[in-house]
C-alpha cells in the first residue's frame, strides 16, 4: 500500500484510531513538545495540534512513534521488506549472476520504475512566498536550554557539485530569523560531503528543504545509504510507486511535489554561525558549535499546510521507532555480509550508537571478535561504541536476558577487547570529538581454544511436556 503523501497516511491513521487532534491552544515553545514527549514515551498516537498559539498552521508530532504505525507505513514488517529488496539484489538467487539477471529484467524492473518522476506542477507550490518569513511557521522549541526554535523533521536536499547526484538527509535546522537558519550536519553525511565540495570550489551550495511528506519518503531520508544512492529512489522502491518531484522556484533542485512545505535557499563559502545547544536524542544537550548558514530565498506550501515536527529526547521517543525500522530493514543485508549473524538489537537505552547486541551461530574460536570487527566496518555501524556478542540461543531483544547472560558468561580479562576508532559526534564521553575507544564484549559460551577448559554449565529450562501441560491447565488453576 503506497501512501501518496502525508495526508493520505493521516487519513489511514484516523481510521485506525492512531491519530488524535489536540484542540487546546498550546505554545510551540515547550508546551507542544512536553505533551508530545509524554505521549511518545508510551508509544501513544500521532498528535495533530490544530490551534498552536499564535499560528494558523497546525502542528503534527509523533507521526511514526509506534511499531504499529511503522508497520502501516511499510505495508508490513520492515525486516520482511528488507529481505524482499535485498533478495532482488542477491546475485546468488536463482543460481544466476547479477548481469544475467539484468538481461531478464523481470526481477529488476521495479528498480527502473522507482526512479523519482518529474512533474511540472506540485501541490507543494500552491502558495509561493518570494519574500519569505520563516517565523510565520510554528517551529518548535523542545527543551528549556535549546538555543531557539528548530526545524526537526526536514528533508534537506542537495546536489553533488561534481556529479549532480541528489542527497536527501534529515538534518536539524536552527531558526535564526525570517530568512536565516543554521544547518546541522555531521562529517560523512551526504549533505556535508556536498557542502565540503562546494566550499573547496568556492561555490555556493543550493539547498531545498521539504517538510511533511509520506512516511516512507520520511524514513528513507534517515536511511544509512551508501553515497551516491538516491533516497527518493529507495522510497519509490518501497512504495512501489515513484515519488513525484517538482523543480524549486528559486533553486535548481527537485523536491517532493506533494510535500506540505518547502524552504529554498543557499549556503555561501565560509559562512558558518553558532548552532545549538539542542536537546538531542541522546537525552542530553548537544553543545553549541559552528555550522553552515543557509539564506532562505523562498517558501512554498500547500494552501492549508500541516507543519510536521519530531520531538527528540531521552528514548524511547519517535526517532527511536524510525531507528528501529532501520535496524530491522537492514538486518537481511547484514546477514548477507556476516552470515553467522542471527539477530541484532540496538536498545533504546543505548541511543543507537552507544550499544549493540548481536546473536550469532558460533562455530569456531574468536568468531565473536570477528563479528564485532565486521560490524564496526559497516557504514554507520563504525560509530557504535559497545558491541556485545551472544550465542544464537539468547534473545537479544530481551534486555533482561541479555544482562543475565552478560553477567554470567563474561570473564572481563579474557572477553573484553578495546579498540580505537570513529565515534558518533554526539558521544560526549570520548576525549576527542568523534574519536575514541570502543569496546567489544564476547558473551558467547567459550570453547577450549579460547582458554576455557572447564565444562560450560547448562542453563535451567522447564521440561517442555510439563510446561505444555501447565499451559493447558492455567485458566483452571485460577492463578
C-alpha positions as CSV (number, residue, x, y, z in Angstrom):
1,X,0.0,0.0,0.0
2,X,1.6,3.2,-1.2
3,X,0.6,6.4,0.7
4,X,0.6,9.3,-1.8
5,X,1.5,11.9,0.7
6,X,1.3,12.8,4.4
7,X,-2.4,13.5,4.3
8,X,-3.1,10.1,2.8
9,X,-1.2,8.5,5.7
10,X,-3.1,10.7,8.2
11,X,-6.4,9.6,6.8
12,X,-5.4,5.9,7.4
13,X,-4.2,6.7,10.9
14,X,-7.5,8.4,11.7
15,X,-9.5,5.4,10.5
16,X,-7.5,3.2,12.8
17,X,-7.7,5.4,15.9
18,X,-4.0,6.2,15.6
19,X,-4.4,10.0,15.3
20,X,-5.6,12.4,18.0
21,X,-6.5,16.0,17.4
22,X,-5.5,18.4,20.2
23,X,-7.8,21.4,20.1
24,X,-6.5,23.1,23.2
25,X,-4.3,26.1,22.3
26,X,-0.7,25.3,23.2
27,X,2.5,27.2,22.7
28,X,5.1,25.9,20.2
29,X,7.7,26.9,22.7
30,X,8.0,24.0,25.1
31,X,4.3,23.2,25.6
32,X,3.7,21.2,22.4
33,X,6.9,19.3,23.0
34,X,6.1,18.5,26.6
35,X,2.8,16.9,25.6
36,X,4.4,15.1,22.7
37,X,7.2,13.7,24.9
38,X,4.7,12.2,27.4
39,X,2.6,10.6,24.7
40,X,5.7,9.4,22.6
41,X,7.3,7.7,25.6
42,X,4.3,5.4,25.9
43,X,4.1,4.7,22.1
44,X,0.9,6.7,22.0
45,X,-1.0,8.1,19.0
46,X,0.2,10.7,16.4
47,X,-0.9,14.2,17.6
48,X,-2.3,17.0,15.5
49,X,-2.3,20.3,17.4
50,X,-4.9,22.2,15.4
51,X,-4.5,25.5,17.4
52,X,-0.8,26.2,18.1
53,X,-0.7,29.5,19.9
54,X,0.0,32.4,17.6
55,X,-0.1,30.4,14.4
56,X,-2.8,29.4,11.8
57,X,-0.8,26.3,10.7
58,X,-1.5,23.1,12.6
59,X,1.5,21.1,14.0
60,X,1.8,17.3,13.6
61,X,4.0,15.3,16.0
62,X,4.7,11.7,17.0
63,X,3.8,10.6,13.4
64,X,5.9,7.4,13.4
65,X,6.0,6.9,17.2
66,X,4.8,3.3,17.5
67,X,5.6,-0.1,16.0
68,X,2.0,-0.3,14.6
69,X,2.4,3.0,12.6
70,X,5.8,1.9,11.3
71,X,4.4,-1.4,10.0
72,X,1.5,0.5,8.4
73,X,3.9,2.9,6.7
74,X,6.0,-0.1,5.4
75,X,3.0,-2.1,4.5
76,X,4.3,-4.9,6.7
77,X,7.3,-5.8,8.8
78,X,10.4,-3.7,7.8
79,X,12.6,-6.8,8.1
80,X,10.5,-8.6,5.5
81,X,10.6,-5.6,3.2
82,X,14.3,-5.5,3.5
83,X,14.5,-9.2,2.7
84,X,12.4,-8.7,-0.4
85,X,14.6,-5.8,-1.6
86,X,18.0,-7.4,-0.9
87,X,16.7,-10.7,-2.3
88,X,16.2,-9.0,-5.6
89,X,19.8,-7.7,-5.5
90,X,21.3,-11.1,-4.4
91,X,23.4,-12.4,-7.3
92,X,23.2,-15.9,-6.0
93,X,19.4,-16.0,-6.0
94,X,18.2,-18.5,-8.6
95,X,21.8,-19.5,-9.4
96,X,22.3,-16.5,-11.7
97,X,24.8,-13.7,-11.7
98,X,23.7,-10.1,-11.4
99,X,24.4,-9.3,-15.1
100,X,22.4,-12.4,-16.2
101,X,19.6,-11.2,-14.0
102,X,19.7,-7.8,-15.6
103,X,19.2,-9.4,-19.0
104,X,15.9,-10.9,-17.8
105,X,14.8,-7.6,-16.3
106,X,11.8,-9.1,-14.6
107,X,13.4,-9.1,-11.2
108,X,14.9,-5.7,-11.6
109,X,12.0,-4.0,-13.3
110,X,10.9,-2.4,-10.0
111,X,14.2,-0.6,-9.8
112,X,13.7,1.1,-13.2
113,X,10.1,2.3,-12.4
114,X,11.0,3.5,-8.9
115,X,13.1,6.5,-10.0
116,X,11.7,9.8,-9.0
117,X,9.2,11.1,-11.5
118,X,9.5,14.8,-12.6
119,X,6.2,16.7,-12.9
120,X,5.6,20.3,-13.9
121,X,3.3,21.3,-11.1
122,X,3.3,20.3,-7.4
123,X,0.8,20.8,-4.6
124,X,3.8,22.0,-2.5
125,X,3.8,25.1,-4.7
126,X,0.2,26.1,-4.4
127,X,1.3,29.2,-2.5
128,X,4.7,30.8,-3.2
129,X,6.5,33.3,-1.0
130,X,9.4,35.0,-2.7
131,X,9.7,37.4,0.2
132,X,9.8,34.6,2.8
133,X,9.3,34.7,6.5
134,X,10.4,31.6,8.4
135,X,8.9,33.0,11.6
136,X,5.4,32.6,10.2
137,X,5.7,28.8,10.6
138,X,5.2,27.1,14.1
139,X,8.7,25.8,14.6
140,X,9.1,24.1,18.0
141,X,11.3,24.8,20.9
142,X,11.6,21.3,22.5
143,X,13.6,21.8,25.7
144,X,14.3,24.7,28.1
145,X,18.0,25.2,27.2
146,X,17.5,24.9,23.4
147,X,19.1,27.9,21.7
148,X,15.9,28.8,19.9
149,X,13.2,27.1,17.7
150,X,14.3,24.3,15.5
151,X,13.1,22.6,12.3
152,X,13.3,18.9,13.4
153,X,11.8,16.9,10.6
154,X,13.3,18.5,7.5
155,X,14.3,16.6,4.3
156,X,17.3,18.5,3.3
157,X,18.0,18.2,-0.4
158,X,21.4,19.0,-2.0
159,X,23.2,18.0,-5.2
160,X,26.8,16.9,-5.6
161,X,28.7,19.9,-7.2
162,X,30.7,17.4,-9.4
163,X,28.2,14.8,-10.4
164,X,24.8,16.4,-9.7
165,X,23.8,13.3,-7.7
166,X,21.0,14.1,-5.2
167,X,21.2,13.5,-1.5
168,X,18.2,13.7,0.9
169,X,19.1,13.7,4.6
170,X,17.3,14.7,7.8
171,X,19.5,17.4,9.5
172,X,18.1,19.7,12.1
173,X,17.9,23.4,11.4
174,X,18.0,26.2,13.9
175,X,15.8,29.2,13.0
176,X,17.9,32.4,13.3
177,X,15.5,34.9,11.8
178,X,13.0,35.4,9.0
179,X,15.5,34.4,6.3
180,X,18.3,32.6,8.0
181,X,18.8,29.1,9.5
182,X,21.8,27.2,10.8
183,X,22.1,23.8,9.1
184,X,23.4,21.0,11.3
185,X,25.0,18.0,9.5
186,X,27.8,15.7,10.6
187,X,31.0,14.8,8.7
188,X,30.5,11.9,6.4
189,X,26.8,12.6,5.8
190,X,25.7,13.2,2.2
191,X,24.8,16.8,2.7
192,X,28.1,17.5,4.5
193,X,30.1,16.0,1.6
194,X,28.2,18.1,-1.0
195,X,28.8,21.2,1.2
196,X,32.5,20.4,1.6
197,X,33.0,20.0,-2.2
198,X,31.2,23.3,-2.9
199,X,33.3,25.1,-0.3
200,X,36.5,23.7,-1.7
201,X,35.4,25.0,-5.2
202,X,34.4,28.4,-3.8
203,X,30.9,27.8,-5.0
204,X,27.6,28.4,-3.2
205,X,25.5,25.3,-2.5
206,X,21.8,25.4,-3.3
207,X,19.5,23.7,-0.7
208,X,15.9,22.8,-0.6
209,X,14.1,21.6,2.5
210,X,10.8,19.6,2.3
211,X,8.6,19.3,5.4
212,X,5.6,17.0,5.6
213,X,5.9,14.0,3.2
214,X,4.6,10.5,3.0
215,X,6.0,8.2,5.7
216,X,8.4,6.1,3.5
217,X,9.9,9.1,2.0
218,X,10.4,10.5,5.5
219,X,12.1,7.3,6.7
220,X,14.2,7.0,3.5
221,X,15.8,10.4,4.3
222,X,17.2,8.8,7.5
223,X,18.3,5.5,6.0
224,X,22.1,4.9,6.0
225,X,22.6,4.5,2.3
226,X,26.0,4.5,0.6
227,X,27.0,7.8,-1.0
228,X,25.5,8.1,-4.5
229,X,22.3,6.2,-3.9
230,X,19.1,8.3,-4.1
231,X,16.9,8.3,-1.0
232,X,13.9,9.2,-3.1
233,X,14.6,6.2,-5.3
234,X,14.6,3.9,-2.2
235,X,11.3,5.4,-1.2
236,X,9.9,4.7,-4.6
237,X,11.0,1.1,-4.4
238,X,9.3,0.6,-1.0
239,X,6.2,2.4,-2.1
240,X,6.1,0.5,-5.4
241,X,5.4,3.9,-6.8
242,X,7.8,6.6,-7.9
243,X,8.0,9.8,-5.8
244,X,6.8,12.7,-7.8
245,X,9.2,15.7,-7.8
246,X,8.9,19.3,-9.0
247,X,11.7,21.8,-9.5
248,X,12.1,24.5,-6.9
249,X,11.0,28.1,-7.7
250,X,14.4,29.6,-6.9
251,X,16.8,26.7,-6.8
252,X,17.6,24.0,-9.5
253,X,16.7,21.2,-7.2
254,X,13.7,18.8,-7.4
255,X,11.6,18.4,-4.3
256,X,8.7,16.0,-3.4
257,X,5.7,17.5,-5.2
258,X,3.2,16.6,-2.6
259,X,5.2,18.0,0.4
260,X,3.4,20.3,2.8
261,X,6.1,23.0,3.0
262,X,9.3,23.6,1.0
263,X,12.1,26.0,2.1
264,X,14.6,27.0,-0.6
265,X,17.9,28.8,-0.2
266,X,21.7,28.6,-0.4
267,X,24.9,28.4,1.6
268,X,27.9,30.7,0.8
269,X,31.5,29.6,1.1
270,X,33.0,30.3,4.5
271,X,29.7,31.3,6.2
272,X,29.2,29.5,9.5
273,X,27.4,30.5,12.6
274,X,27.0,29.2,16.1
275,X,24.3,26.4,16.2
276,X,22.9,24.9,19.4
277,X,22.7,23.9,22.2
278,X,19.9,21.4,21.3
279,X,18.2,18.8,23.4
280,X,19.1,15.7,21.4
281,X,18.0,12.1,21.0
282,X,20.7,11.1,23.4
283,X,18.8,12.6,26.3
284,X,21.5,15.3,26.7
285,X,22.0,18.7,25.1
286,X,24.4,18.8,22.2
287,X,26.7,21.8,22.6
288,X,27.0,24.9,20.5
289,X,29.3,24.6,17.5
290,X,29.8,26.3,14.2
291,X,27.6,25.1,11.3
292,X,26.7,26.5,7.8
293,X,24.4,29.4,7.5
294,X,21.6,29.0,5.0
295,X,20.0,32.0,3.3
296,X,16.3,31.5,2.5
297,X,15.2,32.6,-0.9
298,X,11.6,31.3,-1.0
299,X,9.0,29.3,1.0
300,X,6.3,27.4,-0.9
301,X,3.5,25.3,0.6
302,X,0.0,23.9,0.1
303,X,-2.9,26.2,0.6
304,X,-3.6,24.8,4.1
305,X,-0.3,23.3,5.1
306,X,0.4,20.9,8.0
307,X,3.7,21.5,9.8
308,X,5.4,18.2,10.8
309,X,7.9,18.2,13.7
310,X,9.8,15.4,15.5
311,X,10.4,15.9,19.2
312,X,13.5,14.1,20.4
313,X,14.9,13.5,23.9
314,X,15.8,10.6,26.1
315,X,14.5,7.4,24.3
316,X,12.2,5.9,23.6
317,X,10.6,8.7,21.6
318,X,9.5,8.9,17.9
319,X,13.0,8.8,16.4
320,X,13.6,5.5,18.3
321,X,10.9,3.8,16.2
322,X,12.3,5.3,13.0
323,X,15.7,3.9,14.0
324,X,14.3,0.5,14.9
325,X,12.8,0.3,11.4
326,X,16.3,1.0,10.0
327,X,17.7,-1.8,12.2
328,X,15.1,-4.3,11.1
329,X,15.2,-3.3,7.4
330,X,19.0,-3.6,7.0
331,X,19.3,-6.8,9.1
332,X,18.9,-9.0,6.0
333,X,21.8,-7.1,4.3
334,X,24.0,-7.5,7.5
335,X,23.3,-11.3,7.4
336,X,24.5,-11.4,3.8
337,X,27.8,-9.8,4.8
338,X,28.1,-11.7,8.1
339,X,26.2,-15.0,7.6
340,X,26.6,-16.2,11.2
341,X,24.5,-13.2,12.5
342,X,21.1,-14.3,13.8
343,X,19.7,-11.1,15.2
344,X,20.7,-7.6,16.3
345,X,19.2,-5.2,18.8
346,X,20.1,-1.5,19.4
347,X,18.2,-1.0,22.7
348,X,16.8,2.5,23.4
349,X,19.0,2.8,26.4
350,X,22.0,2.8,24.0
351,X,20.6,5.6,21.9
352,X,21.6,3.5,18.8
353,X,25.3,4.4,18.6
354,X,26.3,3.5,22.2
355,X,25.2,-0.1,22.4
356,X,24.5,-3.0,20.1
357,X,23.6,-6.6,21.0
358,X,24.1,-9.3,18.3
359,X,23.5,-13.0,18.4
360,X,25.5,-15.4,16.3
361,X,25.8,-19.1,15.3
362,X,29.2,-19.8,16.8
363,X,31.4,-22.4,15.1
364,X,35.0,-21.5,15.8
365,X,37.2,-19.7,18.4
366,X,37.4,-16.0,18.1
367,X,34.2,-15.7,16.0
368,X,32.6,-13.2,18.3
369,X,35.6,-10.8,17.8
370,X,35.4,-11.4,14.1
371,X,31.7,-10.4,14.0
372,X,32.3,-7.3,16.2
373,X,35.0,-6.0,14.0
374,X,32.9,-6.8,10.9
375,X,30.1,-4.8,12.3
376,X,32.4,-1.9,13.0
377,X,33.3,-1.9,9.3
378,X,29.8,-1.5,8.1
379,X,28.8,2.1,7.3
380,X,27.2,3.9,10.2
381,X,28.0,0.9,12.5
382,X,31.5,2.3,12.6
383,X,30.4,4.7,15.3
384,X,29.0,2.0,17.6
385,X,30.7,2.4,21.0
386,X,29.9,-1.0,22.6
387,X,29.1,-4.3,20.8
388,X,28.1,-7.4,22.9
389,X,28.1,-10.7,21.1
390,X,25.8,-13.6,22.3
391,X,25.1,-17.1,21.2
392,X,22.1,-17.8,19.0
393,X,20.0,-19.2,21.9
394,X,19.9,-15.7,23.5
395,X,17.0,-13.5,22.6
396,X,18.8,-10.2,22.0
397,X,15.5,-8.3,22.0
398,X,15.1,-9.2,25.7
399,X,17.2,-6.8,27.7
400,X,16.8,-8.8,31.0
401,X,18.0,-12.0,29.3
402,X,21.0,-10.1,27.8
403,X,22.1,-8.6,31.1
404,X,21.7,-12.1,32.8
405,X,23.9,-13.8,30.1
406,X,26.4,-10.9,30.0
407,X,27.0,-11.1,33.7
408,X,27.2,-14.9,33.7
409,X,29.3,-15.6,30.6
410,X,32.0,-12.9,30.6
411,X,35.4,-13.1,32.1
412,X,36.5,-9.4,31.8
413,X,40.2,-10.0,31.3
414,X,39.6,-12.6,28.6
415,X,36.4,-11.4,26.9
416,X,36.5,-7.6,26.8
417,X,38.6,-6.1,24.0
418,X,39.2,-2.4,23.4
419,X,39.7,-0.7,20.1
420,X,40.0,2.9,18.9
421,X,38.1,4.4,16.1
422,X,35.4,6.8,15.0
423,X,32.5,7.6,17.3
424,X,29.3,9.5,16.9
425,X,29.8,13.2,17.3
426,X,27.1,13.3,20.0
427,X,29.2,11.0,22.2
428,X,30.2,13.4,25.0
429,X,32.3,10.8,26.9
430,X,35.1,10.5,24.3
431,X,38.2,12.7,24.9
432,X,38.1,13.9,21.3
433,X,35.0,14.8,19.3
434,X,34.1,11.9,17.0
435,X,37.1,9.7,18.0
436,X,37.9,7.5,21.0
437,X,37.8,4.0,22.4
438,X,35.3,1.3,21.6
439,X,34.5,-1.9,23.5
440,X,33.7,-5.4,22.3
441,X,32.4,-8.0,24.7
442,X,32.3,-11.7,23.9
443,X,29.4,-13.1,25.9
444,X,29.3,-16.4,24.0
445,X,30.0,-19.8,25.5
446,X,33.7,-20.3,25.4
447,X,35.5,-23.0,23.5
448,X,38.6,-24.8,24.9
449,X,40.8,-23.0,22.3
450,X,39.6,-19.7,23.8
451,X,41.2,-20.5,27.1
452,X,38.3,-22.1,28.9
453,X,39.0,-25.7,29.9
454,X,36.1,-26.2,32.4
455,X,32.7,-27.6,31.4
456,X,30.2,-25.0,30.4
457,X,27.0,-25.3,32.6
458,X,23.6,-25.9,31.1
459,X,21.0,-23.2,31.6
460,X,18.0,-24.1,33.6
461,X,14.9,-24.6,31.4
462,X,11.4,-26.1,32.1
463,X,10.6,-29.5,30.9
464,X,8.7,-28.9,27.6
465,X,6.0,-31.5,28.3
466,X,5.4,-30.2,31.8
467,X,5.3,-26.6,30.6
468,X,2.7,-27.5,27.9
469,X,0.6,-29.3,30.5
470,X,0.6,-26.4,32.8
471,X,-0.2,-24.0,29.9
472,X,-3.3,-26.1,29.3
473,X,-4.3,-26.0,33.0
474,X,-3.5,-22.4,33.6
475,X,-7.0,-21.0,33.5
476,X,-8.3,-23.8,35.6
477,X,-5.6,-23.1,38.2
478,X,-7.1,-19.6,38.7
479,X,-3.7,-18.0,39.2
